[in-house]
Amino acid sequence: MVEIIDLDDLNPNPNNPRKINDHDFNALKNSVARFGDLSGIVFNEATGMLVGGHQRTEAFRALEGNKKVQITTRLEQPNSVGTVAIGYVTFKDEHYAYRVVRWDEATEKAANIAANRISGEWDMELLAEWDSWLLENNPDLLEATGQTKGEVERLLGLEEASEDSPESNPNRMKLDLTERQYEIVQKAIAIMRTKRNFSGEANRDLEANALTAICEDYLAVNDVDNQEVSS
């Protein structure tokens, strides 16, 4: 017997501590429309690689007991999001979503980024390499990953810096910001970039140039150019 439930009847918990901003919500919608559901285990039969569910798969492998994949539906041709089969992983008496897709390498990389962007921690240099690869091979898919233009530019600046010298840049700065602080800094950088063209600067990181210009303006307004500043 098939039971049908209206999604509108599923009430969100108003106390859910996990929030999502407008950009990420729109990115999530676009990701679902472009790649399908990436929350379960997603396997790309074209490359023989997992796309989503890496940690979940490792967790299943680490658990005791039999873990089997059962395919319930196999399609003759990929559907609109590239799915060729669906099923589930059986562990004990529970089923967990499993999907097989047929994607080219560019789509696989973009979907992997989209699947991991909102949660988990990144290897930033590897992410920069993937963004650079997508930019060269299929730039339209960069937007589908959910990354902002500023995020991609910063990451590509990171990759260029690592390529320029084998050692870490001694002038690289890392800041830990709250969500509100991050939004303020990003807004200020965006405004500065509309006022000035930084494309000809020696530093290819355009956001770093904009942030420096903001600091220069602040120092000039407060007449501290010639004052000694303690760290």
C-alpha positions as CSV (number, residue, x, y, z in Angstrom):
1,M,0.0,0.0,0.0
2,V,1.3,3.4,-1.0
3,E,0.7,6.3,1.4
4,I,0.8,9.8,0.0
5,I,1.7,12.7,2.3
6,D,1.5,16.4,1.3
7,L,4.8,18.2,1.9
8,D,2.9,21.2,3.0
9,D,1.7,19.2,6.0
10,L,5.3,18.8,7.2
11,N,5.7,21.6,9.8
12,P,9.2,23.0,10.2
13,N,10.5,23.2,13.8
14,P,10.7,27.0,14.7
15,N,13.5,26.2,17.1
16,N,15.7,24.5,14.5
17,P,19.2,25.8,15.3
18,R,20.4,25.3,11.7
19,K,19.6,28.3,9.7
20,I,20.1,29.1,6.0
21,N,20.6,32.5,4.4
22,D,18.8,33.5,1.2
23,H,21.8,32.8,-1.1
24,D,22.3,29.3,0.3
25,F,18.6,28.6,0.1
26,N,18.5,29.6,-3.5
27,A,21.7,27.6,-4.1
28,L,20.0,24.5,-2.5
29,K,17.0,24.9,-4.8
30,N,19.2,25.2,-7.8
31,S,21.3,22.2,-6.7
32,V,18.2,20.0,-6.3
33,A,16.9,21.1,-9.8
34,R,20.3,20.5,-11.4
35,F,21.7,17.5,-9.6
36,G,18.8,15.9,-7.8
37,D,19.0,14.9,-4.1
38,L,22.6,14.8,-3.0
39,S,21.9,14.1,0.7
40,G,22.1,10.3,0.4
41,I,24.8,8.1,-1.1
42,V,25.3,9.1,-4.7
43,F,27.5,7.0,-7.0
44,N,28.6,8.0,-10.5
45,E,28.8,4.9,-12.7
46,A,30.5,6.8,-15.5
47,T,33.7,7.4,-13.3
48,G,33.3,4.7,-10.7
49,M,33.4,7.3,-8.0
50,L,31.2,8.4,-5.1
51,V,29.8,11.9,-5.5
52,G,27.9,12.3,-2.2
53,G,27.8,10.3,1.0
54,H,31.6,9.7,1.4
55,Q,31.5,10.0,5.2
56,R,28.2,8.2,5.4
57,T,29.6,5.3,3.4
58,E,32.7,5.1,5.6
59,A,30.4,5.1,8.7
60,F,28.4,2.2,7.3
61,R,31.7,0.3,6.6
62,A,32.9,1.0,10.1
63,L,29.7,-0.4,11.7
64,E,29.3,-4.1,12.4
65,G,26.8,-6.1,10.5
66,N,25.9,-6.7,6.9
67,K,25.6,-3.6,4.6
68,K,24.1,-4.3,1.2
69,V,22.9,-2.0,-1.6
70,Q,19.5,-3.0,-3.1
71,I,18.6,-1.4,-6.4
72,T,14.8,-1.0,-6.7
73,T,14.5,0.9,-10.0
74,R,16.9,1.0,-13.0
75,L,16.2,3.4,-15.9
76,E,17.1,2.7,-19.5
77,Q,18.3,6.2,-20.0
78,P,19.4,8.9,-17.5
79,N,16.6,11.2,-16.4
80,S,16.7,15.0,-16.3
81,V,19.2,15.1,-13.4
82,G,21.3,12.1,-14.6
83,T,19.9,9.4,-12.4
84,V,20.0,5.9,-13.9
85,A,19.1,3.8,-10.8
86,I,17.7,4.3,-7.3
87,G,17.7,2.0,-4.3
88,Y,18.8,1.9,-0.7
89,V,21.5,0.7,1.6
90,T,20.2,-1.9,4.1
91,F,21.6,-1.8,7.6
92,K,19.9,-3.7,10.3
93,D,16.2,-3.0,9.7
94,E,16.6,0.5,8.2
95,H,16.9,1.7,4.6
96,Y,19.1,4.6,3.5
97,A,18.9,6.4,0.2
98,Y,21.2,5.3,-2.6
99,R,21.3,6.7,-6.1
100,V,23.3,5.9,-9.2
101,V,24.0,8.7,-11.7
102,R,25.7,9.0,-15.1
103,W,27.6,12.3,-15.1
104,D,30.7,13.6,-16.9
105,E,33.6,14.7,-14.8
106,A,32.6,18.4,-14.7
107,T,29.1,17.6,-13.4
108,E,30.6,15.2,-10.8
109,K,33.0,17.8,-9.4
110,A,30.3,20.5,-9.3
111,A,27.8,18.2,-7.6
112,N,30.4,17.1,-5.1
113,I,31.1,20.7,-4.2
114,A,27.4,21.5,-4.0
115,A,26.8,18.5,-1.7
116,N,29.5,19.5,0.7
117,R,29.4,23.3,0.7
118,I,26.9,23.9,3.5
119,S,28.3,21.4,6.0
120,G,31.7,19.9,6.7
121,E,35.1,21.4,6.5
122,W,37.0,22.0,3.3
123,D,40.5,21.4,2.1
124,M,40.7,24.9,0.8
125,E,43.6,24.4,-1.6
126,L,42.0,21.3,-3.1
127,L,38.7,23.2,-3.5
128,A,40.6,25.9,-5.2
129,E,42.0,23.4,-7.7
130,W,38.5,22.0,-8.4
131,D,37.1,25.5,-8.9
132,S,40.0,26.3,-11.3
133,W,39.3,23.1,-13.2
134,L,35.6,23.9,-13.5
135,L,36.4,27.5,-14.6
136,E,38.5,26.1,-17.4
137,N,36.3,23.2,-18.4
138,N,32.7,24.1,-17.6
139,P,32.3,27.5,-15.9
140,D,28.5,27.4,-16.0
141,L,28.6,24.7,-13.4
142,L,30.5,26.9,-10.9
143,E,27.2,28.7,-10.1
144,A,25.5,25.4,-9.6
145,T,27.9,24.6,-6.7
146,G,26.3,27.3,-4.6
147,Q,29.5,29.3,-4.2
148,T,29.4,33.0,-4.5
149,K,31.6,34.8,-7.1
150,G,33.6,36.3,-4.2
151,E,34.2,32.9,-2.7
152,V,35.5,31.5,-6.0
153,E,37.7,34.6,-6.5
154,R,39.2,34.2,-3.1
155,L,39.9,30.5,-3.6
156,L,41.4,31.1,-7.0
157,G,43.6,33.7,-5.5
158,L,44.7,31.1,-2.9
159,E,45.6,28.7,-5.6
160,E,47.5,31.3,-7.6
161,A,49.5,32.2,-4.5
162,S,50.4,28.6,-3.8
163,E,51.5,28.1,-7.4
164,D,53.7,31.3,-7.3
165,S,55.8,30.0,-4.5
166,P,56.1,26.5,-2.9
167,E,56.1,28.0,0.6
168,S,53.1,29.6,2.3
169,N,52.6,33.3,1.7
170,P,53.9,35.0,4.9
171,N,51.5,37.9,4.2
172,R,48.4,35.6,4.1
173,M,45.9,36.5,6.8
174,K,43.2,34.3,8.3
175,L,40.3,35.7,10.2
176,D,37.6,33.9,12.2
177,L,34.4,36.0,11.9
178,T,30.8,35.6,13.1
179,E,28.1,35.4,10.5
180,R,27.2,39.1,11.0
181,Q,30.8,40.2,10.8
182,Y,31.3,38.2,7.6
183,E,28.2,39.8,6.0
184,I,29.5,43.3,7.0
185,V,33.0,42.7,5.6
186,Q,31.6,41.2,2.4
187,K,29.2,44.1,1.9
188,A,32.0,46.6,2.5
189,I,34.2,44.8,0.0
190,A,31.4,44.7,-2.6
191,I,30.8,48.4,-2.3
192,M,34.5,49.2,-2.6
193,R,34.8,47.0,-5.7
194,T,32.0,49.0,-7.4
195,K,33.9,52.3,-6.7
196,R,37.4,51.2,-7.9
197,N,38.8,48.9,-10.5
198,F,41.5,46.6,-8.9
199,S,42.1,44.4,-12.0
200,G,45.5,46.1,-12.7
201,E,46.9,45.6,-9.2
202,A,50.0,43.4,-8.6
203,N,47.9,41.3,-6.2
204,R,45.5,39.2,-8.2
205,D,43.2,38.7,-5.2
206,L,40.7,41.4,-5.9
207,E,38.9,41.1,-2.6
208,A,42.3,41.6,-0.8
209,N,42.8,44.7,-2.8
210,A,39.4,46.1,-1.9
211,L,39.9,45.3,1.8
212,T,43.2,47.1,1.7
213,A,41.6,50.1,0.1
214,I,39.0,50.2,2.8
215,C,41.7,50.2,5.4
216,E,43.6,52.9,3.6
217,D,40.6,55.1,3.5
218,Y,40.0,54.6,7.2
219,L,43.6,55.5,8.0
220,A,43.4,58.6,5.9
221,V,40.1,59.8,7.4
222,N,41.5,59.3,10.9
223,D,44.8,60.9,10.0
224,V,46.9,58.0,11.3
225,D,49.2,57.6,8.3
226,N,52.2,58.9,10.2
227,Q,51.2,57.6,13.6
228,E,52.9,54.6,15.1
229,V,50.4,51.8,15.6
230,S,51.1,49.1,18.1
231,S,50.1,45.5,17.3
